[in-house]
């Protein structure tokens, strides 16, 4: 069992590495390490597939929320090829976290993400 837990936690760690990468080149490498070539990300605001689209979605979030980073909340819960976890988008300036959510990921055999289904639990008014 611990190997599966490690597999899920490692996939989620790579997920956060990708979302928190600030430079385009670093972000592209992090996305390639975290997602399969045809991997997808779907939440109420976006539906992206493939590394190029994933990188663009992440860049858009950093443009909308400069000086913010994603951090995990709680622990990763996983079984088989599926894991779920929660996160917050946190301001480096004041520590506020105006956006929070929960994601469910499906993993490929190599441990990279095939699909993410994201849910927004907290969003700023007017967003």
C-alpha positions as CSV (number, residue, x, y, z in Angstrom):
1,X,0.0,0.0,0.0
2,X,2.7,2.6,0.8
3,X,3.9,2.5,-2.8
4,X,0.4,3.7,-4.0
5,X,0.4,6.5,-1.5
6,X,3.8,7.6,-2.6
7,X,2.7,7.4,-6.2
8,X,-0.3,9.7,-5.5
9,X,1.7,12.1,-3.4
10,X,4.5,12.3,-6.0
11,X,2.0,13.1,-8.7
12,X,0.4,15.8,-6.6
13,X,3.8,17.3,-5.8
14,X,4.6,17.5,-9.5
15,X,1.1,19.1,-10.1
16,X,2.0,21.9,-7.6
17,X,5.4,22.3,-9.2
18,X,3.8,22.9,-12.5
19,X,1.2,25.4,-11.2
20,X,3.8,27.3,-9.2
21,X,6.4,27.6,-11.9
22,X,6.8,31.3,-12.8
23,X,8.9,31.2,-15.9
24,X,7.5,29.8,-19.2
25,X,10.3,27.4,-19.8
26,X,10.3,26.0,-16.3
27,X,6.5,25.7,-16.4
28,X,6.6,23.8,-19.7
29,X,9.1,21.3,-18.3
30,X,7.1,20.9,-15.1
31,X,3.9,20.3,-17.1
32,X,5.7,17.7,-19.2
33,X,6.9,16.0,-16.0
34,X,3.4,16.1,-14.4
35,X,1.0,15.3,-17.3
36,X,0.9,12.8,-20.1
37,X,1.1,14.4,-23.6
38,X,-2.7,14.2,-24.0
39,X,-3.4,15.0,-20.3
40,X,-6.4,17.2,-19.5
41,X,-7.5,19.8,-16.9
42,X,-11.1,20.6,-16.5
43,X,-12.7,23.0,-13.9
44,X,-15.8,25.3,-14.0
45,X,-13.7,28.0,-15.8
46,X,-11.6,26.0,-18.3
47,X,-11.2,22.8,-20.3
48,X,-7.7,22.3,-21.5
49,X,-5.9,19.4,-23.1
50,X,-2.2,18.8,-24.0
51,X,0.9,20.4,-22.7
52,X,0.6,23.6,-24.7
53,X,-3.0,24.4,-23.5
54,X,-2.1,23.4,-19.9
55,X,0.9,25.8,-19.9
56,X,-1.3,28.6,-21.3
57,X,-4.0,28.1,-18.6
58,X,-1.4,28.2,-15.9
59,X,0.2,31.4,-17.4
60,X,-3.3,33.0,-17.4
61,X,-3.8,32.3,-13.7
62,X,-0.4,33.8,-12.9
63,X,-1.3,36.9,-14.9
64,X,-4.7,37.2,-13.1
65,X,-3.1,36.6,-9.7
66,X,0.5,38.0,-9.7
67,X,2.4,37.2,-6.5
68,X,0.3,34.2,-5.6
69,X,1.2,30.5,-5.3
70,X,-0.7,27.3,-4.8
71,X,-0.4,25.3,-1.6
72,X,-1.9,22.0,-0.7
73,X,-4.5,21.8,2.2
74,X,-4.7,18.6,4.1
75,X,-3.4,15.3,2.8
76,X,-3.7,13.5,-0.5
77,X,-6.3,10.7,-0.5
78,X,-5.7,8.1,-3.2
79,X,-6.5,4.6,-4.4
80,X,-5.8,2.8,-7.7
81,X,-5.1,5.4,-10.3
82,X,-7.1,8.1,-8.7
83,X,-6.4,10.7,-6.0
84,X,-8.1,13.8,-4.5
85,X,-6.7,16.7,-2.7
86,X,-7.5,20.3,-1.7
87,X,-5.5,23.5,-2.3
88,X,-5.5,27.3,-1.8
89,X,-4.2,30.1,-4.0
90,X,-2.2,32.2,-1.5
91,X,-0.9,35.8,-1.7
92,X,2.8,36.1,-1.0
93,X,2.2,39.7,0.2
94,X,-0.4,39.1,3.0
95,X,-1.0,35.4,3.2
96,X,-4.7,35.7,2.2
97,X,-6.2,32.8,0.2
98,X,-9.1,34.2,-1.9
99,X,-9.3,31.0,-4.0
100,X,-9.5,27.5,-2.9
101,X,-10.6,24.2,-4.4
102,X,-10.4,20.4,-4.6
103,X,-9.1,18.3,-7.4
104,X,-9.5,14.7,-8.5
105,X,-6.7,13.3,-10.7
106,X,-6.4,10.2,-12.7
107,X,-2.9,8.8,-13.2
108,X,-1.4,7.0,-16.2
109,X,0.7,3.8,-15.6
110,X,3.9,6.0,-15.6
111,X,2.5,8.0,-12.6
112,X,1.9,11.2,-14.7
113,X,-1.5,12.8,-14.7
114,X,-4.0,11.8,-17.5
115,X,-6.9,14.0,-16.2
116,X,-7.7,16.5,-13.6
117,X,-11.3,17.4,-12.6
118,X,-11.1,20.6,-10.5
119,X,-13.8,22.1,-8.3
120,X,-13.7,25.7,-7.0
121,X,-14.7,25.8,-3.3
122,X,-14.0,29.5,-2.8
123,X,-13.7,32.3,-5.3
124,X,-13.5,36.1,-4.9
125,X,-16.7,38.1,-5.5
126,X,-17.0,39.1,-9.1
127,X,-14.5,36.6,-10.4
